[in-house]
Amino acid sequence: MQIVTLSLYHFAGPPAKLWAFSQMGLMRPAVARMDGLRFHKMMGTGAGAGFSTKPDFSTYTLLCVWDDEAAARKALETATPFLRYRDRADRSATLFLAATQTRGQWSGVDPFAVDTATRPEGPIVALTRATLRWSKLAAFWSLVPAISDVAEADAHQHFMMGMGEVPYKHQMTFSIWDDEAAMRDFSLNSPTHGTAVRRAWGEGWFAESLFARFNLLAVEGAWPGLERFIGAAPTADETQPRQAA
């Protein structure tokens, strides 16, 4: 079964941050050569828990799609990119995912394969990714702060991070929810996100887009907001909704 990993790395201090920023270009050849790798993206992040117009030069991510779990784990344990990132980072974590739904394209392909035997189980991971049209950048980013604030306050959302390959132009939201119903309710019915979705499709904001859902299989490492998921991911019954702020 195909496995998707999302690795998060945080770097403290100017030398480490400068090194991490430089690797967005320098590390790409080594990443592309890893055995069992089908697709990958190296991304920077926005400040705060969700999206932000301000970049976060301390946090970088590496999303990888693997032939299977064995290939993923071998690379995480032995491949040079992962070893170097972990050696420089002051904290890191990797999430293991299995796709349950996917629609659209990323760089001209749909990188995620859904196993017909895989059924959605809580907690659910939502990944939304888009290439924005240049003429729509201002409209999109003007709505981001309100959407981020509402999502962070949602009692059924447990983790959210905004990231992308190119600042402002390419954007991806990664979030973890109690279950598929909670995620879908926020996406379609919240006054901020629901309005943005309708405008985006009605006004043609995206040159390319992809929407995918995943089961969260496990989280390894340490990262603020992911503490409850470390090790084997809990079931929906074991995940208690947090109290809204």
C-alpha positions in Angstrom: 0.0 0.0 0.0 1.3 3.5 -0.9 2.4 5.5 2.1 2.6 9.3 2.3 4.9 11.0 4.8 5.0 14.6 5.9 8.1 15.5 7.8 8.3 18.8 9.8 11.6 20.5 10.8 12.1 23.5 13.0 15.5 25.3 13.1 16.6 27.7 15.8 19.1 30.5 15.4 20.3 32.3 12.3 23.0 29.8 11.1 20.6 26.9 11.2 17.8 28.9 9.5 20.1 30.1 6.8 21.2 26.5 6.2 17.6 25.2 6.0 16.6 27.9 3.6 19.6 27.1 1.3 18.6 23.4 1.2 15.3 24.3 -0.5 17.5 24.3 -3.6 20.6 22.4 -2.8 18.9 19.3 -1.3 16.5 18.7 -4.1 18.8 16.3 -6.2 19.5 14.1 -3.1 15.8 14.0 -2.2 14.8 13.0 -5.8 17.3 10.1 -5.8 15.8 8.3 -2.7 14.7 4.7 -3.3 11.0 4.0 -3.5 10.0 7.6 -3.8 7.2 8.3 -6.3 6.6 12.1 -5.6 7.9 14.7 -3.3 7.7 18.4 -2.5 10.0 20.5 -0.3 8.0 23.4 1.2 8.4 26.5 3.4 5.7 27.5 5.8 3.7 30.5 7.0 3.9 32.0 10.5 1.4 31.0 13.1 -0.7 27.9 13.4 -2.5 28.4 10.1 -1.9 30.4 7.0 -0.2 33.8 7.3 1.0 36.4 4.8 4.3 36.3 6.8 6.8 33.5 6.0 8.3 31.4 8.8 12.0 31.0 8.1 12.4 28.5 11.0 10.1 25.8 9.7 10.3 23.6 6.6 8.5 20.5 5.5 9.1 17.6 3.1 6.1 15.7 1.7 6.9 12.3 0.2 4.9 9.6 -1.5 6.4 6.1 -1.2 5.9 2.7 -2.8 5.1 1.2 0.6 5.8 1.6 4.3 9.1 -0.3 4.1 10.5 2.1 1.6 9.4 5.1 3.7 10.9 3.8 6.9 14.2 2.8 5.2 14.6 6.3 3.8 13.7 8.0 7.0 16.3 6.0 8.8 19.1 6.0 6.3 18.7 8.6 3.5 21.0 11.6 3.6 18.3 14.3 3.3 16.5 13.0 6.4 19.7 12.5 8.4 21.0 16.0 7.6 17.7 17.7 8.4 17.3 15.9 11.7 20.9 16.6 12.7 20.4 20.4 12.1 16.9 20.7 13.4 16.1 21.4 17.1 12.8 19.5 16.7 11.2 17.3 14.1 8.3 15.0 13.5 7.0 12.8 10.7 3.3 11.9 10.0 2.4 8.6 8.2 -0.7 8.8 6.0 -2.8 6.6 3.8 -5.0 8.3 1.2 -8.8 7.8 1.3 -9.8 10.3 -1.3 -8.1 12.5 -3.9 -9.3 14.8 -6.6 -7.3 17.2 -8.9 -3.6 17.6 -9.8 -0.3 18.7 -8.3 2.4 19.7 -10.8 0.3 18.0 -13.5 -0.3 14.7 -11.8 -2.4 13.2 -9.0 0.3 11.8 -6.7 -1.9 10.0 -4.3 -3.2 6.5 -4.8 -6.3 5.3 -2.9 -6.3 1.7 -1.8 -9.9 0.3 -2.3 -9.6 -1.5 1.0 -8.8 1.7 2.9 -11.9 3.4 4.5 -11.9 6.8 6.2 -11.3 6.5 10.0 -10.9 9.3 12.5 -8.8 11.3 12.9 -8.9 12.5 9.3 -6.2 14.6 7.6 -7.3 17.1 5.0 -4.8 18.4 2.4 -5.8 21.2 0.0 -3.3 22.5 -2.4 -3.6 25.1 -5.2 -1.6 27.2 -7.6 -3.2 30.7 -7.6 -3.6 32.8 -10.6 -1.5 36.0 -10.4 -4.6 38.2 -10.8 -6.3 36.5 -7.8 -3.4 36.6 -5.2 -4.8 39.8 -3.5 -8.3 38.4 -3.3 -7.2 35.1 -1.8 -4.8 36.4 0.8 -7.2 39.1 1.9 -9.5 36.3 3.2 -6.7 34.2 4.8 -6.5 35.8 8.3 -10.3 35.3 9.0 -10.2 31.7 7.8 -7.2 30.9 9.9 -8.7 32.4 13.1 -12.0 30.5 12.7 -10.2 27.2 12.0 -7.9 27.5 15.0 -10.9 28.0 17.2 -12.9 25.0 15.9 -13.2 22.4 18.6 -12.9 19.6 16.1 -9.7 20.7 14.5 -6.5 19.6 16.2 -3.6 20.7 14.0 -3.2 23.0 11.1 -0.2 24.3 9.1 0.1 26.4 5.9 2.9 25.6 3.6 3.9 25.9 -0.1 6.7 25.6 -2.7 6.6 29.2 -3.7 5.5 32.0 -1.3 2.0 33.4 -2.1 1.7 31.7 -5.5 1.6 28.0 -4.4 -0.3 27.2 -1.2 -1.2 24.1 0.8 -3.2 23.6 3.9 -2.6 20.6 6.1 -5.0 20.0 8.9 -6.2 17.2 11.3 -9.9 16.8 12.3 -11.9 14.5 14.6 -13.5 12.9 11.6 -14.6 13.4 8.0 -18.0 15.0 9.0 -16.3 17.7 11.1 -13.8 18.5 8.4 -16.5 18.7 5.7 -18.7 20.9 7.9 -16.0 23.5 8.3 -15.0 23.4 4.7 -18.4 23.9 3.3 -20.5 25.6 6.0 -18.2 27.9 8.0 -18.9 31.6 7.1 -15.3 32.3 6.3 -14.0 29.2 4.5 -17.3 28.3 2.9 -17.5 31.8 1.4 -13.9 31.6 0.1 -14.5 28.3 -1.5 -17.6 29.5 -3.4 -15.7 32.6 -4.6 -12.6 30.7 -5.6 -14.6 28.3 -7.8 -17.0 31.0 -9.1 -14.2 33.5 -10.0 -11.6 31.0 -11.2 -8.9 31.7 -8.7 -6.9 28.5 -9.2 -4.7 27.5 -12.2 -4.4 24.1 -10.6 -5.8 22.5 -7.5 -5.9 19.2 -5.5 -8.0 18.1 -2.6 -7.0 14.9 -0.7 -8.1 13.2 2.5 -6.0 10.7 4.5 -6.2 8.4 7.5 -3.5 9.3 10.0 -1.6 6.1 10.7 1.1 7.4 13.1 3.2 10.3 14.2 6.8 9.9 15.2 9.0 12.6 16.8 7.9 15.7 18.7 5.9 18.7 17.6 3.7 21.2 19.3 0.0 20.3 18.7 0.8 16.7 17.7 1.4 15.3 21.2 -1.9 13.3 21.3 -1.0 11.6 18.0 2.6 10.5 18.9 2.9 6.8 18.2 -0.1 5.0 16.7 -2.9 7.4 15.9 -5.9 7.1 18.2 -9.3 6.1 16.9 -12.1 8.6 16.5 -13.6 7.4 19.9 -10.3 8.0 21.6 -9.8 11.5 20.3 -11.7 13.9 22.6 -12.7 17.3 21.1 -10.9 20.1 22.7 -12.7 23.1 24.1 -13.0 26.1 21.8 -11.1 29.1 23.0 
